[in-house]
Amino acid sequence: MRPIAIIGPTGTGKSDVALRVAESLGGEVVNADAMQQYRGMDIGTAKLTVAERRGVPHHRLDVLDVMETATVARYQQAAVRDVDDIAARGAVPIIVGGSMMYVQSLLDDWAFPATDPVVRARWEQRLDEVGVAALHTELASRDPDAAASILATDGRRIVRALEVIELTGQPFAASAPAIGKPRWDAVIVGLDWDTAILDNRLARRTDAMFAEGLVDEVRYLLDCGLRDGVTAGRALGYAQVIDALDAGGTADALASAQELTFTGTRRYVRRQRSWFRRDHRIRWLDGSADDLVGAVVAQWRHVS
């Protein structure tokens, strides 16, 4: 059973389309969104509720506690098993998400460079000394492409990129596999919208998250150790709300957090587009088109 990967920027409706494609074909969904792996991070990641999944099996959701570190390598190993198991059952694996390295690790069999504890510790110390923004600037001076693909607030990935650059003497992206035939001969479909329309969707999505209780979700997760997690607490929306709560949780601080979440998400969308648009295998569809499910299924049947 050849998989379908439905990828693209945040806010383009991938989860809903993937669910309906799975219903149409008798498929099962494999999540490729890094932060949807975390239990309790529901509102801020726009994770489908159990009821909204309508009985369609979803894999790689709610598999980590917020204190655990999400890694691409761990995800890759587990997701490969999920795809293989789904296909062995005679169902169609539907891979869905917009986490760039997660998608590529799964579809292109990314072999990750070794790590060196001494080098890693040195860069972690540098992070503590100068802060995440300054270290991201340092990464940009060494490897602009890596800096463009990594959030300026993601200290762990910035450290990892600098570690790989030092160990290999090459740009971080040089460790990535060449874009060739995707694993399992998967069909890769990308969803996107006109920029102005997508920006409006992102604004409404952000407003809805705060209206539906993102702040309360963050408060609850802080009691579960969110602040101590290396990756979860840096997620868009969550990091901004944590900062607002640390500033007293005033109405002004929370309003600023909401605005920063929107602008941060909009910047992230630009990074996603830049990353995905270099992949010639992706068959792009307009997210506003009629019968997106039919269009995705037609792409799959065309090569199956």
C-alpha positions in Angstrom: 0.0 0.0 0.0 1.8 3.1 -1.2 1.6 5.9 1.4 0.2 9.4 0.8 2.1 12.3 2.5 0.0 15.4 3.0 2.4 18.2 3.9 2.7 22.0 3.7 2.6 25.1 5.9 0.8 25.5 9.2 -2.9 26.4 8.9 -3.6 25.0 5.5 -6.1 22.3 6.6 -3.8 19.3 6.3 -5.3 17.4 9.3 -8.9 17.6 8.1 -8.0 16.7 4.5 -5.9 13.7 5.7 -8.8 12.5 7.9 -11.2 12.6 5.0 -8.7 10.9 2.6 -8.2 8.2 5.2 -12.0 7.7 5.4 -12.2 7.6 1.6 -9.5 5.0 1.1 -9.6 3.0 4.4 -6.4 4.5 5.6 -4.7 5.3 8.9 -3.0 8.6 9.8 0.6 9.0 10.9 1.4 12.3 12.5 4.4 14.3 11.3 3.9 17.4 13.5 6.6 17.4 16.2 4.5 19.1 18.9 1.4 17.0 18.4 3.4 14.2 19.9 3.0 15.7 23.3 0.2 14.7 25.6 -1.9 17.7 26.7 -0.6 20.0 24.0 -3.9 20.0 22.2 -5.3 23.5 21.7 -2.0 25.2 20.8 -1.2 22.5 18.2 -4.7 22.4 16.7 -4.7 18.6 17.4 -7.9 16.8 16.4 -9.8 15.6 19.4 -10.5 11.9 19.7 -14.2 12.6 18.6 -13.0 14.6 15.6 -10.9 11.7 14.4 -14.2 9.8 13.8 -12.7 6.4 14.5 -9.8 6.7 12.1 -6.6 5.4 13.8 -4.0 8.1 14.3 -0.4 7.3 15.1 2.4 9.4 16.7 -0.1 11.5 18.6 0.2 11.8 22.4 3.3 9.7 22.7 5.5 12.0 24.8 5.2 13.8 28.2 6.1 17.5 28.1 9.3 16.9 30.0 10.6 14.5 27.3 12.7 15.7 24.5 11.4 15.2 21.0 14.0 14.2 18.5 13.8 13.6 14.8 15.8 10.4 15.0 13.4 8.9 17.6 10.4 10.0 15.6 11.8 8.5 12.4 12.3 5.0 13.9 8.8 4.9 15.4 7.0 6.4 12.4 8.7 3.9 10.0 7.4 1.1 12.0 3.9 2.6 12.0 3.9 3.0 8.2 5.1 -0.5 7.7 2.5 -2.0 10.1 -0.3 0.0 8.5 0.6 -1.2 5.0 1.0 -4.8 6.3 -2.6 -4.6 7.5 -3.7 -3.7 4.0 -4.6 -0.1 4.9 -3.2 3.1 3.3 -0.7 5.0 5.5 -1.6 8.8 5.4 1.4 10.8 6.6 0.4 14.3 7.6 2.2 17.3 9.1 4.4 20.3 8.5 7.5 19.7 10.7 10.1 19.9 8.0 12.8 17.7 9.3 10.3 15.1 10.5 8.8 14.8 7.0 12.1 14.5 5.3 13.5 12.0 7.8 10.6 9.8 7.2 10.4 10.0 3.4 14.1 10.2 2.6 15.7 7.8 5.2 17.8 10.5 6.8 20.9 9.0 8.4 21.7 11.4 11.3 25.3 12.4 12.0 26.9 11.1 15.2 27.0 13.3 18.3 30.0 14.3 20.5 29.1 15.0 24.1 32.1 17.3 24.5 31.2 19.4 21.5 27.6 19.4 22.4 28.4 20.6 26.0 30.5 23.4 24.7 27.7 24.7 22.5 25.2 24.3 25.3 27.4 26.4 27.5 27.6 29.0 24.8 23.8 29.0 24.7 23.7 29.6 28.4 26.2 32.4 28.1 24.8 34.4 25.2 21.2 33.4 24.9 19.2 31.7 22.2 18.8 34.8 20.0 22.5 35.5 19.8 23.4 31.9 19.2 20.8 31.8 16.3 22.6 34.8 14.9 25.9 33.0 15.2 24.4 30.0 13.4 23.2 32.3 10.6 26.7 33.6 10.1 28.0 30.0 9.8 25.1 28.4 7.9 22.3 30.8 6.7 20.2 27.9 5.3 20.2 26.1 8.7 19.3 29.3 10.5 16.4 29.9 8.1 15.0 26.5 8.8 15.3 26.6 12.6 13.2 28.8 14.8 15.2 31.5 16.6 13.8 30.3 19.9 14.7 26.7 19.4 18.0 26.5 21.4 18.2 22.7 21.2 18.1 22.6 17.4 20.5 25.5 17.1 23.0 23.7 19.3 22.6 20.5 17.3 23.1 22.3 14.0 26.3 24.0 15.3 27.5 20.7 16.7 27.0 19.0 13.3 28.7 21.8 11.5 31.7 21.6 13.8 31.9 17.8 13.6 31.5 17.5 9.9 33.0 20.7 8.6 30.0 21.0 6.3 26.7 22.9 6.4 24.0 21.3 8.5 21.9 20.5 5.5 24.8 18.6 3.9 23.9 15.7 6.3 20.4 15.6 4.8 19.7 13.0 2.1 19.5 14.0 -1.5 16.0 14.5 -2.7 15.3 11.3 -4.8 12.7 8.6 -4.9 10.7 8.8 -1.6 10.7 5.9 0.7 7.9 3.4 -0.1 7.4 5.3 -3.4 5.1 7.6 -1.4 3.0 10.2 -3.2 3.7 13.6 -1.7 0.9 16.2 -1.9 1.3 19.8 -0.6 -1.4 22.1 0.5 -1.1 25.9 0.4 -3.2 29.0 0.1 -2.7 32.5 -1.3 -0.5 34.3 1.3 -3.1 37.0 2.2 -5.8 34.4 2.7 -3.5 32.1 4.7 -2.4 35.0 6.9 -6.1 35.7 7.7 -6.6 32.0 8.5 -3.6 32.1 10.8 -5.0 35.2 12.6 -8.4 33.5 13.1 -6.7 30.3 14.2 -4.6 32.1 16.8 -7.7 34.0 18.1 -9.6 30.7 18.4 -6.8 29.1 20.3 -6.7 31.8 22.9 -10.5 31.9 23.1 -10.7 28.1 23.5 -8.4 28.1 26.5 -4.7 28.0 25.4 -3.7 30.0 28.5 -5.4 27.5 30.9 -3.8 24.6 28.9 -0.4 26.2 29.5 -1.1 26.7 33.2 -2.0 23.0 33.5 1.0 21.8 31.6 3.3 24.0 33.7 2.2 21.9 36.6 3.1 18.9 34.6 6.7 20.1 34.0 6.3 22.0 30.7 9.0 24.6 31.8 11.5 21.8 32.4 11.1 20.3 28.9 13.8 21.0 26.4 11.4 21.1 23.4 7.8 21.3 24.4 8.0 24.6 26.2 9.5 26.3 23.1 6.5 25.5 20.9 4.8 28.5 19.2 2.1 29.8 21.4 3.3 27.9 24.5 6.5 29.9 24.8 4.7 33.2 24.3 2.1 32.3 27.0 4.8 31.2 29.4 6.5 34.5 29.0 3.2 36.4 29.6 2.4 34.4 32.7 6.0 35.1 34.0 5.3 38.8 33.4 2.2 38.6 35.7 -0.4 37.2 33.3 -2.0 40.6 32.9 -4.4 41.3 30.1 -1.8 43.4 28.2 0.8 40.6 28.6 -1.6 38.0 27.3 -2.7 40.2 24.4 1.0 40.6 23.5 1.5 36.9 23.7 -1.4 36.4 21.3 0.0 38.9 18.8 3.5 37.3 19.1 2.0 33.9 18.5 0.4 35.1 15.3 3.5 36.8 14.0 5.7 33.9 15.0 3.5 31.5 13.2 3.4 33.6 10.1 7.3 33.7 10.1 7.3 29.9 10.5 5.0 29.5 7.5 7.6 31.4 5.4 10.3 28.9 6.6 8.1 26.0 5.8 7.4 27.3 2.3 11.0 27.8 1.6 11.9 24.3 2.8 9.1 22.4 1.0 9.2 24.4 -2.3 12.7 23.0 -3.1 11.2 19.5 -3.2 10.3 18.8 -6.8 8.3 15.7 -5.9 5.6 17.6 -4.1 2.3 17.9 -6.1 0.9 21.2 -4.9 -2.8 21.8 -4.5 -4.7 25.0 -3.7 -6.2 24.6 -0.2 -9.2 26.6 -1.3 -10.1 24.3 -4.2 -13.2 22.3 -4.3 -13.0 18.5 -3.7 -9.5 18.4 -2.2 -10.1 14.9 -1.1 -10.8 13.8 -4.7 -7.8 15.7 -5.9 -5.5 14.0 -3.4 -6.9 10.5 -4.1 -6.5 11.2 -7.9 -2.8 11.9 -7.4 -2.5 8.7 -5.5 -4.4 6.6 -8.0 -2.4 8.2 -10.9 0.8 6.6 -9.7 -0.5 3.5 -8.0 
